[in-house]
Amino acid sequence: MRGSRFSEEQIIRVLQEAQAGIKPRKVCRRHGVSPETLYRWKAKYGGM
């Protein structure tokens, strides 16, 4: 199975950007991930 391109620290920073008020589509475009990935990360790492 393939590993992730992003470390946990990077994922948490992306999620913090999304919570800071930047639109999710813009955050996804900036970091090169799909909206589905962003929501999956939010479900997994949202409490950190």
mmCIF file as Biopython writes it, N, C-alpha, C and O atoms, coordinates in Angstrom:
data_model
#
loop_
_atom_site.group_PDB
_atom_site.id
_atom_site.type_symbol
_atom_site.label_atom_id
_atom_site.label_alt_id
_atom_site.label_comp_id
_atom_site.label_asym_id
_atom_site.label_entity_id
_atom_site.label_seq_id
_atom_site.pdbx_PDB_ins_code
_atom_site.Cartn_x
_atom_site.Cartn_y
_atom_site.Cartn_z
_atom_site.occupancy
_atom_site.B_iso_or_equiv
_atom_site.auth_seq_id
_atom_site.auth_asym_id
_atom_site.pdbx_PDB_model_num
ATOM 1   N N  . MET A ? 1  ? 0.840   -1.186 0.000  1.0 0.0 1  A 1 
ATOM 2   C CA . MET A ? 1  ? 0.000   0.000  0.000  1.0 0.0 1  A 1 
ATOM 3   C C  . MET A ? 1  ? 0.884   1.248  0.000  1.0 0.0 1  A 1 
ATOM 4   O O  . MET A ? 1  ? 1.932   1.272  0.646  1.0 0.0 1  A 1 
ATOM 5   N N  . ARG A ? 2  ? 0.476   2.235  -0.694 1.0 0.0 2  A 1 
ATOM 6   C CA . ARG A ? 2  ? 1.245   3.453  -0.867 1.0 0.0 2  A 1 
ATOM 7   C C  . ARG A ? 2  ? 1.080   4.381  0.341  1.0 0.0 2  A 1 
ATOM 8   O O  . ARG A ? 2  ? -0.004  4.472  0.919  1.0 0.0 2  A 1 
ATOM 9   N N  . GLY A ? 3  ? 2.166   5.068  0.715  1.0 0.0 3  A 1 
ATOM 10  C CA . GLY A ? 3  ? 2.104   6.020  1.816  1.0 0.0 3  A 1 
ATOM 11  C C  . GLY A ? 3  ? 1.537   7.356  1.375  1.0 0.0 3  A 1 
ATOM 12  O O  . GLY A ? 3  ? 1.352   7.597  0.182  1.0 0.0 3  A 1 
ATOM 13  N N  . SER A ? 4  ? 1.267   8.209  2.324  1.0 0.0 4  A 1 
ATOM 14  C CA . SER A ? 4  ? 0.684   9.513  2.037  1.0 0.0 4  A 1 
ATOM 15  C C  . SER A ? 4  ? 1.750   10.498 1.564  1.0 0.0 4  A 1 
ATOM 16  O O  . SER A ? 4  ? 2.909   10.400 1.965  1.0 0.0 4  A 1 
ATOM 17  N N  . ARG A ? 5  ? 1.366   11.432 0.725  1.0 0.0 5  A 1 
ATOM 18  C CA . ARG A ? 5  ? 2.273   12.492 0.294  1.0 0.0 5  A 1 
ATOM 19  C C  . ARG A ? 5  ? 2.463   13.527 1.381  1.0 0.0 5  A 1 
ATOM 20  O O  . ARG A ? 5  ? 3.452   14.260 1.384  1.0 0.0 5  A 1 
ATOM 21  N N  . PHE A ? 6  ? 1.513   13.589 2.309  1.0 0.0 6  A 1 
ATOM 22  C CA . PHE A ? 6  ? 1.512   14.611 3.340  1.0 0.0 6  A 1 
ATOM 23  C C  . PHE A ? 6  ? 1.752   13.994 4.708  1.0 0.0 6  A 1 
ATOM 24  O O  . PHE A ? 6  ? 1.213   12.935 5.028  1.0 0.0 6  A 1 
ATOM 25  N N  . SER A ? 7  ? 2.577   14.674 5.519  1.0 0.0 7  A 1 
ATOM 26  C CA . SER A ? 7  ? 2.760   14.217 6.892  1.0 0.0 7  A 1 
ATOM 27  C C  . SER A ? 7  ? 1.570   14.692 7.726  1.0 0.0 7  A 1 
ATOM 28  O O  . SER A ? 7  ? 0.784   15.528 7.281  1.0 0.0 7  A 1 
ATOM 29  N N  . GLU A ? 8  ? 1.447   14.153 8.936  1.0 0.0 8  A 1 
ATOM 30  C CA . GLU A ? 8  ? 0.335   14.554 9.794  1.0 0.0 8  A 1 
ATOM 31  C C  . GLU A ? 8  ? 0.382   16.049 10.101 1.0 0.0 8  A 1 
ATOM 32  O O  . GLU A ? 8  ? -0.659  16.702 10.169 1.0 0.0 8  A 1 
ATOM 33  N N  . GLU A ? 9  ? 1.587   16.592 10.287 1.0 0.0 9  A 1 
ATOM 34  C CA . GLU A ? 9  ? 1.732   18.023 10.570 1.0 0.0 9  A 1 
ATOM 35  C C  . GLU A ? 9  ? 1.217   18.866 9.406  1.0 0.0 9  A 1 
ATOM 36  O O  . GLU A ? 9  ? 0.550   19.880 9.613  1.0 0.0 9  A 1 
ATOM 37  N N  . GLN A ? 10 ? 1.531   18.438 8.177  1.0 0.0 10 A 1 
ATOM 38  C CA . GLN A ? 10 ? 1.072   19.169 6.999  1.0 0.0 10 A 1 
ATOM 39  C C  . GLN A ? 10 ? -0.444  19.099 6.875  1.0 0.0 10 A 1 
ATOM 40  O O  . GLN A ? 10 ? -1.086  20.092 6.532  1.0 0.0 10 A 1 
ATOM 41  N N  . ILE A ? 11 ? -1.011  17.943 7.149  1.0 0.0 11 A 1 
ATOM 42  C CA . ILE A ? 11 ? -2.457  17.773 7.067  1.0 0.0 11 A 1 
ATOM 43  C C  . ILE A ? 11 ? -3.149  18.691 8.070  1.0 0.0 11 A 1 
ATOM 44  O O  . ILE A ? 11 ? -4.148  19.333 7.746  1.0 0.0 11 A 1 
ATOM 45  N N  . ILE A ? 12 ? -2.617  18.748 9.278  1.0 0.0 12 A 1 
ATOM 46  C CA . ILE A ? 12 ? -3.211  19.596 10.311 1.0 0.0 12 A 1 
ATOM 47  C C  . ILE A ? 12 ? -3.128  21.066 9.914  1.0 0.0 12 A 1 
ATOM 48  O O  . ILE A ? 12 ? -4.065  21.825 10.165 1.0 0.0 12 A 1 
ATOM 49  N N  . ARG A ? 13 ? -2.016  21.480 9.296  1.0 0.0 13 A 1 
ATOM 50  C CA . ARG A ? 13 ? -1.905  22.875 8.834  1.0 0.0 13 A 1 
ATOM 51  C C  . ARG A ? 13 ? -2.920  23.185 7.743  1.0 0.0 13 A 1 
ATOM 52  O O  . ARG A ? 13 ? -3.488  24.277 7.720  1.0 0.0 13 A 1 
ATOM 53  N N  . VAL A ? 14 ? -3.153  22.244 6.844  1.0 0.0 14 A 1 
ATOM 54  C CA . VAL A ? 14 ? -4.153  22.431 5.788  1.0 0.0 14 A 1 
ATOM 55  C C  . VAL A ? 14 ? -5.534  22.587 6.411  1.0 0.0 14 A 1 
ATOM 56  O O  . VAL A ? 14 ? -6.306  23.456 6.005  1.0 0.0 14 A 1 
ATOM 57  N N  . LEU A ? 15 ? -5.847  21.748 7.397  1.0 0.0 15 A 1 
ATOM 58  C CA . LEU A ? 15 ? -7.152  21.825 8.060  1.0 0.0 15 A 1 
ATOM 59  C C  . LEU A ? 15 ? -7.309  23.133 8.827  1.0 0.0 15 A 1 
ATOM 60  O O  . LEU A ? 15 ? -8.409  23.683 8.889  1.0 0.0 15 A 1 
ATOM 61  N N  . GLN A ? 16 ? -6.229  23.634 9.410  1.0 0.0 16 A 1 
ATOM 62  C CA . GLN A ? 16 ? -6.294  24.917 10.109 1.0 0.0 16 A 1 
ATOM 63  C C  . GLN A ? 16 ? -6.585  26.045 9.131  1.0 0.0 16 A 1 
ATOM 64  O O  . GLN A ? 16 ? -7.325  26.975 9.450  1.0 0.0 16 A 1 
ATOM 65  N N  . GLU A ? 17 ? -6.005  25.962 7.944  1.0 0.0 17 A 1 
ATOM 66  C CA . GLU A ? 17 ? -6.307  26.953 6.902  1.0 0.0 17 A 1 
ATOM 67  C C  . GLU A ? 17 ? -7.787  26.936 6.558  1.0 0.0 17 A 1 
ATOM 68  O O  . GLU A ? 17 ? -8.419  27.985 6.423  1.0 0.0 17 A 1 
ATOM 69  N N  . ALA A ? 18 ? -8.333  25.731 6.416  1.0 0.0 18 A 1 
ATOM 70  C CA . ALA A ? 18 ? -9.747  25.590 6.048  1.0 0.0 18 A 1 
ATOM 71  C C  . ALA A ? 18 ? -10.642 26.149 7.155  1.0 0.0 18 A 1 
ATOM 72  O O  . ALA A ? 18 ? -11.695 26.717 6.867  1.0 0.0 18 A 1 
ATOM 73  N N  . GLN A ? 19 ? -10.235 25.996 8.413  1.0 0.0 19 A 1 
ATOM 74  C CA . GLN A ? 19 ? -11.045 26.501 9.515  1.0 0.0 19 A 1 
ATOM 75  C C  . GLN A ? 19 ? -10.873 27.997 9.717  1.0 0.0 19 A 1 
ATOM 76  O O  . GLN A ? 19 ? -11.695 28.628 10.381 1.0 0.0 19 A 1 
ATOM 77  N N  . ALA A ? 20 ? -9.824  28.570 9.158  1.0 0.0 20 A 1 
ATOM 78  C CA . ALA A ? 20 ? -9.564  29.996 9.333  1.0 0.0 20 A 1 
ATOM 79  C C  . ALA A ? 20 ? -10.489 30.858 8.485  1.0 0.0 20 A 1 
ATOM 80  O O  . ALA A ? 20 ? -10.447 32.085 8.569  1.0 0.0 20 A 1 
ATOM 81  N N  . GLY A ? 21 ? -11.320 30.225 7.674  1.0 0.0 21 A 1 
ATOM 82  C CA . GLY A ? 21 ? -12.270 30.994 6.891  1.0 0.0 21 A 1 
ATOM 83  C C  . GLY A ? 21 ? -12.035 30.947 5.397  1.0 0.0 21 A 1 
ATOM 84  O O  . GLY A ? 21 ? -12.839 31.477 4.629  1.0 0.0 21 A 1 
ATOM 85  N N  . ILE A ? 22 ? -10.946 30.322 4.967  1.0 0.0 22 A 1 
ATOM 86  C CA . ILE A ? 22 ? -10.684 30.185 3.537  1.0 0.0 22 A 1 
ATOM 87  C C  . ILE A ? 22 ? -11.610 29.094 3.000  1.0 0.0 22 A 1 
ATOM 88  O O  . ILE A ? 22 ? -11.786 28.058 3.642  1.0 0.0 22 A 1 
ATOM 89  N N  . LYS A ? 23 ? -12.188 29.318 1.850  1.0 0.0 23 A 1 
ATOM 90  C CA . LYS A ? 23 ? -13.133 28.354 1.275  1.0 0.0 23 A 1 
ATOM 91  C C  . LYS A ? 23 ? -12.429 27.030 0.989  1.0 0.0 23 A 1 
ATOM 92  O O  . LYS A ? 23 ? -11.296 27.009 0.509  1.0 0.0 23 A 1 
ATOM 93  N N  . PRO A ? 24 ? -13.114 25.924 1.289  1.0 0.0 24 A 1 
ATOM 94  C CA . PRO A ? 24 ? -12.500 24.604 1.107  1.0 0.0 24 A 1 
ATOM 95  C C  . PRO A ? 24 ? -11.989 24.346 -0.310 1.0 0.0 24 A 1 
ATOM 96  O O  . PRO A ? 24 ? -10.925 23.752 -0.481 1.0 0.0 24 A 1 
ATOM 97  N N  . ARG A ? 25 ? -12.725 24.779 -1.313 1.0 0.0 25 A 1 
ATOM 98  C CA . ARG A ? 25 ? -12.271 24.574 -2.703 1.0 0.0 25 A 1 
ATOM 99  C C  . ARG A ? 25 ? -10.941 25.268 -2.962 1.0 0.0 25 A 1 
ATOM 100 O O  . ARG A ? 25 ? -10.079 24.726 -3.653 1.0 0.0 25 A 1 
ATOM 101 N N  . LYS A ? 26 ? -10.773 26.463 -2.410 1.0 0.0 26 A 1 
ATOM 102 C CA . LYS A ? 26 ? -9.539  27.216 -2.603 1.0 0.0 26 A 1 
ATOM 103 C C  . LYS A ? 26 ? -8.368  26.532 -1.895 1.0 0.0 26 A 1 
ATOM 104 O O  . LYS A ? 26 ? -7.262  26.471 -2.432 1.0 0.0 26 A 1 
ATOM 105 N N  . VAL A ? 27 ? -8.619  26.019 -0.687 1.0 0.0 27 A 1 
ATOM 106 C CA . VAL A ? 27 ? -7.585  25.305 0.057  1.0 0.0 27 A 1 
ATOM 107 C C  . VAL A ? 27 ? -7.167  24.059 -0.715 1.0 0.0 27 A 1 
ATOM 108 O O  . VAL A ? 27 ? -5.978  23.761 -0.825 1.0 0.0 27 A 1 
ATOM 109 N N  . CYS A ? 28 ? -8.149  23.328 -1.249 1.0 0.0 28 A 1 
ATOM 110 C CA . CYS A ? 28 ? -7.860  22.113 -2.022 1.0 0.0 28 A 1 
ATOM 111 C C  . CYS A ? 28 ? -7.019  22.434 -3.254 1.0 0.0 28 A 1 
ATOM 112 O O  . CYS A ? 28 ? -6.046  21.739 -3.547 1.0 0.0 28 A 1 
ATOM 113 N N  . ARG A ? 29 ? -7.392  23.470 -3.960 1.0 0.0 29 A 1 
ATOM 114 C CA . ARG A ? 29 ? -6.658  23.860 -5.160 1.0 0.0 29 A 1 
ATOM 115 C C  . ARG A ? 29 ? -5.221  24.241 -4.813 1.0 0.0 29 A 1 
ATOM 116 O O  . ARG A ? 29 ? -4.284  23.867 -5.519 1.0 0.0 29 A 1 
ATOM 117 N N  . ARG A ? 30 ? -5.056  24.985 -3.726 1.0 0.0 30 A 1 
ATOM 118 C CA . ARG A ? 30 ? -3.734  25.464 -3.324 1.0 0.0 30 A 1 
ATOM 119 C C  . ARG A ? 30 ? -2.793  24.316 -2.977 1.0 0.0 30 A 1 
ATOM 120 O O  . ARG A ? 30 ? -1.600  24.377 -3.276 1.0 0.0 30 A 1 
ATOM 121 N N  . HIS A ? 31 ? -3.326  23.265 -2.345 1.0 0.0 31 A 1 
ATOM 122 C CA . HIS A ? 31 ? -2.483  22.166 -1.882 1.0 0.0 31 A 1 
ATOM 123 C C  . HIS A ? 31 ? -2.528  20.943 -2.781 1.0 0.0 31 A 1 
ATOM 124 O O  . HIS A ? 31 ? -1.804  19.976 -2.542 1.0 0.0 31 A 1 
ATOM 125 N N  . GLY A ? 32 ? -3.362  20.966 -3.807 1.0 0.0 32 A 1 
ATOM 126 C CA . GLY A ? 32 ? -3.400  19.873 -4.771 1.0 0.0 32 A 1 
ATOM 127 C C  . GLY A ? 32 ? -4.080  18.619 -4.261 1.0 0.0 32 A 1 
ATOM 128 O O  . GLY A ? 32 ? -3.660  17.508 -4.585 1.0 0.0 32 A 1 
ATOM 129 N N  . VAL A ? 33 ? -5.128  18.787 -3.466 1.0 0.0 33 A 1 
ATOM 130 C CA . VAL A ? 33 ? -5.900  17.635 -2.986 1.0 0.0 33 A 1 
ATOM 131 C C  . VAL A ? 33 ? -7.349  17.809 -3.414 1.0 0.0 33 A 1 
ATOM 132 O O  . VAL A ? 33 ? -7.789  18.907 -3.752 1.0 0.0 33 A 1 
ATOM 133 N N  . SER A ? 34 ? -8.077  16.704 -3.392 1.0 0.0 34 A 1 
ATOM 134 C CA . SER A ? 34 ? -9.488  16.776 -3.772 1.0 0.0 34 A 1 
ATOM 135 C C  . SER A ? 34 ? -10.330 17.172 -2.556 1.0 0.0 34 A 1 
ATOM 136 O O  . SER A ? 34 ? -9.902  16.983 -1.418 1.0 0.0 34 A 1 
ATOM 137 N N  . PRO A ? 35 ? -11.518 17.720 -2.795 1.0 0.0 35 A 1 
ATOM 138 C CA . PRO A ? 35 ? -12.409 18.039 -1.667 1.0 0.0 35 A 1 
ATOM 139 C C  . PRO A ? 35 ? -12.748 16.811 -0.821 1.0 0.0 35 A 1 
ATOM 140 O O  . PRO A ? 35 ? -12.912 16.918 0.394  1.0 0.0 35 A 1 
ATOM 141 N N  . GLU A ? 36 ? -12.851 15.649 -1.464 1.0 0.0 36 A 1 
ATOM 142 C CA . GLU A ? 36 ? -13.131 14.415 -0.721 1.0 0.0 36 A 1 
ATOM 143 C C  . GLU A ? 36 ? -12.009 14.115 0.265  1.0 0.0 36 A 1 
ATOM 144 O O  . GLU A ? 36 ? -12.262 13.697 1.394  1.0 0.0 36 A 1 
ATOM 145 N N  . THR A ? 37 ? -10.767 14.330 -0.166 1.0 0.0 37 A 1 
ATOM 146 C CA . THR A ? 37 ? -9.622  14.107 0.711  1.0 0.0 37 A 1 
ATOM 147 C C  . THR A ? 37 ? -9.655  15.062 1.885  1.0 0.0 37 A 1 
ATOM 148 O O  . THR A ? 37 ? -9.367  14.665 3.014  1.0 0.0 37 A 1 
ATOM 149 N N  . LEU A ? 38 ? -9.999  16.312 1.639  1.0 0.0 38 A 1 
ATOM 150 C CA . LEU A ? 38 ? -10.072 17.298 2.713  1.0 0.0 38 A 1 
ATOM 151 C C  . LEU A ? 38 ? -11.095 16.877 3.763  1.0 0.0 38 A 1 
ATOM 152 O O  . LEU A ? 38 ? -10.825 16.958 4.961  1.0 0.0 38 A 1 
ATOM 153 N N  . TYR A ? 39 ? -12.258 16.431 3.325  1.0 0.0 39 A 1 
ATOM 154 C CA . TYR A ? 39 ? -13.288 16.013 4.270  1.0 0.0 39 A 1 
ATOM 155 C C  . TYR A ? 39 ? -12.907 14.725 4.997  1.0 0.0 39 A 1 
ATOM 156 O O  . TYR A ? 39 ? -13.261 14.547 6.162  1.0 0.0 39 A 1 
ATOM 157 N N  . ARG A ? 40 ? -12.187 13.823 4.320  1.0 0.0 40 A 1 
ATOM 158 C CA . ARG A ? 40 ? -11.707 12.603 4.975  1.0 0.0 40 A 1 
ATOM 159 C C  . ARG A ? 40 ? -10.680 12.956 6.052  1.0 0.0 40 A 1 
ATOM 160 O O  . ARG A ? 40 ? -10.698 12.383 7.141  1.0 0.0 40 A 1 
ATOM 161 N N  . TRP A ? 41 ? -9.782  13.903 5.746  1.0 0.0 41 A 1 
ATOM 162 C CA . TRP A ? 41 ? -8.804  14.359 6.737  1.0 0.0 41 A 1 
ATOM 163 C C  . TRP A ? 41 ? -9.505  15.020 7.913  1.0 0.0 41 A 1 
ATOM 164 O O  . TRP A ? 41 ? -9.119  14.835 9.068  1.0 0.0 41 A 1 
ATOM 165 N N  . LYS A ? 42 ? -10.548 15.799 7.602  1.0 0.0 42 A 1 
ATOM 166 C CA . LYS A ? 42 ? -11.283 16.480 8.655  1.0 0.0 42 A 1 
ATOM 167 C C  . LYS A ? 42 ? -11.920 15.471 9.607  1.0 0.0 42 A 1 
ATOM 168 O O  . LYS A ? 42 ? -11.946 15.692 10.818 1.0 0.0 42 A 1 
ATOM 169 N N  . ALA A ? 43 ? -12.432 14.365 9.069  1.0 0.0 43 A 1 
ATOM 170 C CA . ALA A ? 43 ? -13.034 13.332 9.902  1.0 0.0 43 A 1 
ATOM 171 C C  . ALA A ? 43 ? -11.975 12.634 10.764 1.0 0.0 43 A 1 
ATOM 172 O O  . ALA A ? 43 ? -12.240 12.268 11.909 1.0 0.0 43 A 1 
ATOM 173 N N  . LYS A ? 44 ? -10.785 12.457 10.206 1.0 0.0 44 A 1 
ATOM 174 C CA . LYS A ? 44 ? -9.741  11.719 10.917 1.0 0.0 44 A 1 
ATOM 175 C C  . LYS A ? 44 ? -8.947  12.611 11.869 1.0 0.0 44 A 1 
ATOM 176 O O  . LYS A ? 44 ? -8.670  12.203 12.997 1.0 0.0 44 A 1 
ATOM 177 N N  . TYR A ? 45 ? -8.575  13.821 11.440 1.0 0.0 45 A 1 
ATOM 178 C CA . TYR A ? 45 ? -7.688  14.683 12.208 1.0 0.0 45 A 1 
ATOM 179 C C  . TYR A ? 45 ? -8.362  15.926 12.755 1.0 0.0 45 A 1 
ATOM 180 O O  . TYR A ? 45 ? -7.683  16.801 13.293 1.0 0.0 45 A 1 
ATOM 181 N N  . GLY A ? 46 ? -9.669  16.028 12.636 1.0 0.0 46 A 1 
ATOM 182 C CA . GLY A ? 46 ? -10.389 17.238 13.009 1.0 0.0 46 A 1 
ATOM 183 C C  . GLY A ? 46 ? -10.257 17.641 14.458 1.0 0.0 46 A 1 
ATOM 184 O O  . GLY A ? 46 ? -10.321 18.832 14.764 1.0 0.0 46 A 1 
ATOM 185 N N  . GLY A ? 47 ? -10.072 16.686 15.373 1.0 0.0 47 A 1 
ATOM 186 C CA . GLY A ? 47 ? -10.006 17.009 16.792 1.0 0.0 47 A 1 
ATOM 187 C C  . GLY A ? 47 ? -8.627  17.436 17.271 1.0 0.0 47 A 1 
ATOM 188 O O  . GLY A ? 47 ? -8.460  17.775 18.442 1.0 0.0 47 A 1 
ATOM 189 N N  . MET A ? 48 ? -7.641  17.425 16.390 1.0 0.0 48 A 1 
ATOM 190 C CA . MET A ? 48 ? -6.273  17.740 16.825 1.0 0.0 48 A 1 
ATOM 191 C C  . MET A ? 48 ? -6.026  19.227 16.862 1.0 0.0 48 A 1 
ATOM 192 O O  . MET A ? 48 ? -4.927  19.662 17.205 1.0 0.0 48 A 1 
#
